[in-house]
Amino acid sequence: MHLSHQIAKHVYEVHFGGNWTVTCVKDVLVTTSFKQAIFERIGFNSIAKLTFHINYYISEVLKVLEGQELQASDKESFLLPSPFSAEDWNTLKAKTLSDAEQFSELVKELPKDVWYTHFTNEKHGSYFRNMIGIIEHTHYHLGQMVILKKLQETE
C-alpha cells in the first residue's frame, strides 16, 4: 500500500473506527450529549472544546491540502464560540466528521514525492511529520475526551 493510502487510513480510523485503540472520534461524539459536551471540570477542557481543538487543526491543514495558505494559530485553536448551544454542538460534531473524511481523502491523493518535502515552509517540518502529528494529536485528545466522559458517568 502506498504511504499516502496508509496515512489516510490511519486518519480515517482514528475518526471512524478500526484503529488499535478500539475507540474513535465518531463513537465518542455520537454518544456525547450537549450537557456532557459542555461540562467543565476545573483544570480540564470540556469535550466540546477538545472537539473544536481537534477539528481546528484538521480544518486548517485541510485548507492547505486544498491549495490555500496555512493560517492556523495556536491561540485560536481552543476558542470555542460563545455562547455555545446544543445546535452549535450538533453542527460541530457534523463538521468534525465531515472535515475528517475530506481530509483523509485528500491525504490519500498526495503524491509519493511530497512526503519528505516542507509542509508550507521549513519551520513546519515535512508533510510526513505534519500528517503523523495530526493523527497523534487526535489520539491524544480523544483519550482525554473518553476520560472526561467516564468521569462524568461516575459522578
C-alpha positions as CSV (number, residue, x, y, z in Angstrom):
1,M,0.0,0.0,0.0
2,H,1.3,3.4,-0.9
3,L,2.3,5.7,2.0
4,S,-0.4,8.2,1.2
5,H,-3.1,5.5,1.4
6,Q,-1.6,4.1,4.7
7,I,-1.5,7.6,6.4
8,A,-5.0,8.4,5.1
9,K,-6.2,5.0,6.5
10,H,-4.9,6.0,10.0
11,V,-6.5,9.4,9.8
12,Y,-9.8,7.8,8.8
13,E,-9.6,5.1,11.5
14,V,-8.9,7.5,14.4
15,H,-12.1,9.3,13.4
16,F,-14.3,6.5,12.2
17,G,-13.0,3.3,13.8
18,G,-10.8,0.3,13.1
19,N,-7.7,1.6,14.9
20,W,-5.6,-0.2,17.5
21,T,-7.1,1.8,20.4
22,V,-10.6,0.5,19.5
23,T,-12.1,3.9,20.0
24,C,-12.7,6.7,17.6
25,V,-13.9,10.3,17.5
26,K,-17.2,9.4,15.9
27,D,-18.2,6.9,18.6
28,V,-17.4,9.5,21.3
29,L,-19.2,12.3,19.5
30,V,-22.4,10.4,18.7
31,T,-22.7,9.2,22.3
32,T,-22.0,12.6,24.0
33,S,-24.9,14.8,24.9
34,F,-24.8,18.5,24.8
35,K,-24.8,18.6,28.6
36,Q,-21.8,16.2,28.7
37,A,-20.0,18.2,25.9
38,I,-20.1,21.5,27.8
39,F,-19.4,20.0,31.3
40,E,-16.3,21.7,32.7
41,R,-14.1,20.3,35.4
42,I,-11.6,22.6,37.0
43,G,-8.2,22.2,35.2
44,F,-9.7,20.4,32.2
45,N,-11.1,21.4,28.9
46,S,-14.6,20.4,28.0
47,I,-15.3,17.7,25.4
48,A,-16.8,20.5,23.2
49,K,-13.5,22.4,23.5
50,L,-11.4,19.4,22.7
51,T,-13.6,18.5,19.7
52,F,-13.2,22.1,18.5
53,H,-9.5,21.9,19.0
54,I,-9.1,18.6,17.2
55,N,-11.1,19.9,14.3
56,Y,-9.4,23.2,14.2
57,Y,-6.1,21.7,13.1
58,I,-7.7,19.2,10.7
59,S,-9.7,22.0,9.1
60,E,-6.6,24.3,8.8
61,V,-4.4,21.6,7.3
62,L,-7.3,20.6,5.0
63,K,-7.3,24.1,3.6
64,V,-3.6,23.7,2.8
65,L,-4.3,20.4,1.0
66,E,-6.9,22.2,-1.0
67,G,-4.3,24.8,-2.1
68,Q,-4.8,27.6,0.4
69,E,-2.2,29.2,2.6
70,L,-1.7,28.0,6.2
71,Q,-3.5,30.4,8.5
72,A,-3.5,28.3,11.7
73,S,-2.9,30.0,15.0
74,D,-2.4,28.1,18.3
75,K,-4.1,30.9,20.1
76,E,-7.3,30.3,18.1
77,S,-7.3,26.5,18.5
78,F,-9.3,26.4,21.7
79,L,-11.6,29.4,21.0
80,L,-15.0,27.6,21.1
81,P,-17.6,30.1,20.1
82,S,-19.5,31.7,23.0
83,P,-22.4,31.4,23.6
84,F,-22.4,27.7,22.6
85,S,-25.7,26.0,22.1
86,A,-27.0,22.4,21.6
87,E,-27.4,23.3,17.9
88,D,-23.8,24.5,17.8
89,W,-22.7,21.2,19.3
90,N,-24.6,19.2,16.6
91,T,-23.0,21.5,13.9
92,L,-19.5,21.0,15.4
93,K,-19.9,17.2,15.5
94,A,-21.1,17.1,11.9
95,K,-18.3,19.4,10.7
96,T,-15.6,17.5,12.6
97,L,-16.6,14.2,10.9
98,S,-17.1,15.8,7.5
99,D,-13.8,17.6,7.6
100,A,-12.0,14.4,8.8
101,E,-13.5,12.4,5.9
102,Q,-12.5,15.0,3.4
103,F,-9.0,15.3,4.9
104,S,-8.5,11.6,4.7
105,E,-9.4,11.6,1.0
106,L,-7.0,14.4,0.2
107,V,-4.2,12.8,2.1
108,K,-4.8,9.6,0.1
109,E,-4.2,11.7,-3.1
110,L,-0.9,13.1,-2.0
111,P,1.9,12.2,-4.4
112,K,4.6,9.9,-3.0
113,D,7.3,12.5,-3.7
114,V,5.7,15.1,-1.4
115,W,6.1,13.3,2.0
116,Y,9.5,14.4,2.9
117,T,9.2,17.9,1.5
118,H,8.5,21.0,3.6
119,F,4.9,21.5,4.7
120,T,4.2,25.1,3.6
121,N,7.7,26.1,4.8
122,E,10.8,24.7,6.5
123,K,9.8,25.7,10.1
124,H,6.7,23.3,9.9
125,G,8.7,20.3,9.0
126,S,7.7,17.7,6.4
127,Y,4.3,16.6,5.1
128,F,5.0,13.3,6.8
129,R,5.7,14.9,10.2
130,N,2.5,17.0,10.0
131,M,0.2,14.2,8.9
132,I,1.5,11.8,11.6
133,G,1.3,14.7,14.1
134,I,-2.4,15.2,13.2
135,I,-3.0,11.5,13.9
136,E,-1.1,11.6,17.2
137,H,-2.8,14.9,18.2
138,T,-6.2,13.4,17.6
139,H,-5.5,10.2,19.5
140,Y,-4.2,12.3,22.5
141,H,-7.2,14.5,22.8
142,L,-9.6,11.6,22.0
143,G,-8.2,9.9,25.1
144,Q,-8.9,13.0,27.1
145,M,-12.5,13.0,25.8
146,V,-13.0,9.4,26.8
147,I,-11.7,10.0,30.3
148,L,-13.9,13.1,30.7
149,K,-16.9,11.1,29.7
150,K,-16.1,8.3,32.2
151,L,-15.6,10.8,35.0
152,Q,-19.0,12.3,34.3
153,E,-20.6,8.9,34.2
154,T,-19.2,8.0,37.6
155,E,-20.3,11.2,39.4
